[in-house]
Amino acid sequence: MSDPIETAIFEKLAKADPKGVGGKSIEPADVAKELQPEQWQRMLPKVRHCALGLMRQGKLTITKKGKPVDPNAFKGVIRLRLPTEAETAAALAALPPAPENDED
């Protein structure tokens, strides 16, 4: 079962950036308003948290003033966009290595 927030983010991005080249961005508030039009402010932190997780996986880029942010230290107004190949590679390189199963 997929996360409805994640689905909404990628649907909005598909409309904004149909070629999927990582050029166009969306506001997290637009995603929150689509999910809960009446109480979108309550949904906004959840959207931001989901976007942060997607950024750490290399599936999304969070930007501020058009530049990618440090996922460990950002605040304020942000936008979401699809990552470039270099941004995906950098995010995946930053992940901790997977533990190896060393069975004796």
C-alpha positions in Angstrom: 0.0 0.0 0.0 1.5 3.3 -1.0 1.5 6.5 1.1 -1.2 8.9 0.0 1.1 11.9 0.7 3.9 10.4 -1.4 1.3 9.7 -4.2 0.0 13.2 -4.1 3.5 14.7 -4.2 4.4 12.7 -7.3 1.1 13.3 -9.0 1.5 17.1 -8.5 5.1 16.9 -9.8 4.0 14.9 -12.9 1.6 17.7 -13.8 4.2 20.4 -13.1 7.1 18.6 -14.8 5.7 16.2 -17.4 9.1 15.4 -18.8 10.4 14.5 -15.4 13.7 16.4 -15.8 13.7 18.0 -12.4 13.1 21.6 -13.6 9.7 22.6 -12.3 8.9 22.6 -8.6 5.7 22.6 -6.5 4.9 24.0 -3.1 4.2 21.6 -0.2 1.1 23.7 0.6 -0.4 22.7 -2.7 -0.1 19.0 -1.8 -1.5 19.6 1.6 -4.5 21.6 0.1 -5.2 18.8 -2.3 -5.2 16.2 0.5 -7.2 18.2 3.1 -8.7 21.4 1.6 -10.4 22.5 4.8 -7.5 21.9 7.2 -4.5 21.9 5.0 -2.3 23.7 7.6 -2.5 20.5 9.8 -1.4 18.4 6.8 1.6 20.6 5.9 4.1 19.2 8.5 3.2 15.7 7.3 3.9 16.6 3.7 7.2 18.2 4.7 8.2 15.2 6.7 7.3 12.8 3.8 9.3 15.0 1.4 12.3 14.9 3.7 12.2 11.1 3.7 11.9 11.1 -0.1 14.9 13.4 -0.4 17.0 11.2 1.8 16.2 8.3 -0.6 17.2 10.3 -3.6 13.6 10.4 -5.0 12.9 14.1 -4.5 14.8 17.4 -4.1 13.8 20.0 -1.6 14.9 23.5 -2.6 15.0 27.0 -1.1 15.5 29.9 -3.4 16.1 27.4 -6.3 19.0 25.6 -4.6 18.9 22.2 -2.9 18.9 22.3 0.9 20.8 20.2 3.4 18.2 17.6 4.6 19.6 17.8 8.1 19.3 21.6 8.5 16.7 23.6 6.8 13.6 25.6 7.7 11.3 28.1 6.2 9.7 28.3 2.8 10.7 25.3 0.6 9.7 23.9 -2.8 9.7 20.3 -4.1 11.0 19.0 -7.4 12.3 15.9 -9.0 16.0 15.3 -8.5 18.7 15.5 -11.2 20.8 12.4 -11.7 23.7 14.0 -9.7 21.4 14.8 -6.8 20.0 11.3 -6.7 23.6 9.9 -6.7 24.6 12.2 -3.9 21.6 11.3 -1.8 22.3 7.6 -2.2 25.9 8.0 -1.4 25.0 9.8 1.8 22.9 6.9 3.0 24.6 4.6 5.6 25.8 1.4 4.2 23.5 -1.6 4.5 24.5 -4.1 7.1 26.0 -7.3 5.6 24.6 -10.6 6.7 27.6 -12.5 7.9 26.4 -15.9 8.8 28.9 -18.2 10.4 
